Amino acid sequence: MIYRISGLDSAIELIRPGASYELTQNGFEIWNDPRPQPTIEELKEVQKKTKEFEESLNPIFLKNQLKR
């Protein structure tokens, strides 16, 4: 399955629309937003929900799309 909207950037955008941040392997390097920084648990929950949503759509991919 190829997931289109379940990445960290997408998860952040869904729960903190328009937030300004810089993300590294170690977490948030910069968080320039008045709202609280999302926790890893919050982001994982959003990723889980978006994966479930994407899987429910039953997309049909071309063979060359699956080789990525």
N, C-alpha and C positions, 0 to 999 in steps of 0.2 A: 504494500500500500504506500502510495506517495501522499504525504501530508502537506497541505498547502497553507493552512492557517494555524498550525499548532506550535510554531516556534516561539522562542522567548520574546522576541520583538513584537510579534502579533499578540501574545498574551498580555504584555505590558500595555499595548495600545488599547486592548479591549477593556482593561480595568482602570487605566489611567490615561484616557485619551489625550493626545497631544503633549504628554510629558516630555521634558528634555532631560536626557540621561546619557551616560556612557557605560556600557556593560563590557566587562572583561571576564576571563575565566574565573577570576576570584570574586565576582559579584559586581555590584554597582561601584564604579570608580567615581562617577559624578552623578548627582541627583539634583537637578535644578527645577524643582516643582514644589509648590506649597503643600501639596497633598502628601500623605505619608508614603514612603517607599514601600512597594509591595514586598511581602515576604516570599521566600522560596516556596513555602507551603501554598500560598495563594496562587503563585504562578504555576505550580504543578497541578493544582486543581483546575485552573483554566485550561491548561494543556490537555488534561484528561477529558474535559468536557468537549473541547474542540475536536479532539481525535474521535470521540464517540459520535459527534455530529457528522464529521467527514465520512466516517465508516457507514453511517446510516444512509448516505446519499447513493451508495453503490456506484461509484464512478467507473467508467469503462475507459481504460488507457490503451493507447497504441503500443505495440511491442517496443518501438524505439524510445518511448517515454519511460518505460520500465528499466531501461539499461542505464539510466543516470545514476 
